Amino acid sequence: MDTAGSNNYRNWVRLGYYVFANDGTVTTSYWNWAQRDQPKRVDAMTADCGGNVPTCAVRTVEGFAGSPTGGFRGTYTYATDGRLVVTWSKDASGAALNSPLTERWNLESGLANGAAARMTSPTFYGAYGNNVQVPASGEFSSYTANFGIGYGSNASLDRETRATMDQLVNDPRYNAQSYKGAFVVAKASSSDPATRVGIVGREGSGGTWTFGGTSNPWKLCSGGSCMGWLQPNTSCAGTDKDRVRYIAEIGGGRRNTEEYWCQSLAQGQPCYKYNSHPRPMLQIIDDSGKFQGWVGVEAFTHVDTKTGLPDSSWVEGYWGIFDNVSSALQPRLPVT
């Protein structure tokens, strides 16, 4: 994730896979979205979950249903301080980059009873509700990436390894587990236009919740490829304070997508078609094949509520990265 100066609005987010080989080489393939491109929301499927969940289109960010849009090839090593150093020297086709790109990751192994690992930028974690100035302290990359988080294991990246929506709602390994995480986001309320220096906020990523809550569970769509939920007691404004959330399967590999919006914004209509929060996500699967949560990005382009088209209201954007993970992966954060 890059967060630019607050008056420039040149934020970008990237979501993808890193594959580390035993010979010291590493490759990545990713989807990339930039605020200046104003990526659009597109329909992924219809959530017909029944009950009190609105029957609406589940939307994602354009391009996420297709093949990855970029990639790099490079090498990795470990610094004397234990950090993982990745150096990208080629693009996805094998053509040399004009100059190498370097990333330095903090690495935590032995998570989930030794079945998973986490890598984070030194800038990622901090107390919820606290802000961090950009450029952020702590070297992460030699280019414009300021924040990053990833989880790894020996599990295949094939579609067959990811948990289905039916499993998340009905499998006792998952439906009683609570999921929560951290969200690093650049948005209007966390920027300083007077100084042209970005201020990036840290928030929770939407939990804590369980998929199979006895009084208010997530509901499967009729085809089983998505699920929906009315989340109570949120920050949604208005007389109806429920937040509508959807999660859906999309494409191949570990891909899922999330969308959420406040019911009050729909102004009496069943669906809100404009400034929802679309979140492409990748599932985290540990060595044993168990689902442990997601890493994801938010690429929020503000649109005109009359035309539904991007309106270049840069200050209204939400551009960030997050994890939403099981207790086996949750770090002890300085939560405030």
Buried (B, 14 or more C-beta within 10 A) or exposed (E): BBBBBBBEBBBBBBBBBBEBEEEEEBBBBBBBBBBEBBBBBBEBBBBBBEEEBBBBBBBBBBBBBEEBBEBBBBBBEEEEEEBBBBBBBBEBEEEEEEEBBBBBBBBBEEBBEEBBBBBBBBBBBBEBEEBBEBBBEEBBBBEBBBBBBBBBBEBEBEEEBBBBBEBBBBBEEBBEBBBBBBBBBBBBEBBBEEEEBBBBBBBBBBBEBBBBEEEBBBBBBEEEBBBBBBBEEBEBEEEEBBBBBBBBBBBEBBBBBBBBBBBBBBEEEEBBBBBBBBBBBBBBBBBBBBBBBBBBBBBBBBBEEEEEEBBEBBEBBBBBBBBBBBEBBBBEBEEE
